[in-house]
Amino acid sequence: MDLFTNTLSAAMAKSLDGLWTRQEAISDNIANFETPGYKRKVVSFEDELAFAISGNDSEDERVHDINNTFAVTKEEVNELYRMDGNGVDLEEENVEMARTTYQYMYAQRVLNDHYSRLQTAINVE
């Protein structure tokens, strides 16, 4: 394990990837709000990431498991809100987009703070 590869940085990087994927799916959902037969997309990655973090005692094994987790995009097949088969609730999508945006900003902040602390520790003479 090196100085810049640890559980925190790996988890935050994967979290950013998953949140970005979720934002793309939500954007697709909003863009297809009026498309008949469109199935809403959802992205999940938090459970897999939490399992990878808690799965091993070794830091190297945790980082490896975290790096091998991926966000999964699925289509909601049983949720229909309208008669035309479209499963998108525009209000819910807007709320999810705002929540995901704040989560993304928070994850960026955590990662930036981590590297800032490392930089301060390296520069201390």
Summary of the structure (lengths in Angstrom):
residues: 125
radius of gyration: 18.2
end to end distance: 24.1
largest distance: 68.2
contacts: 328
relative contact order: 0.20
helix: 62%
strand: 6%
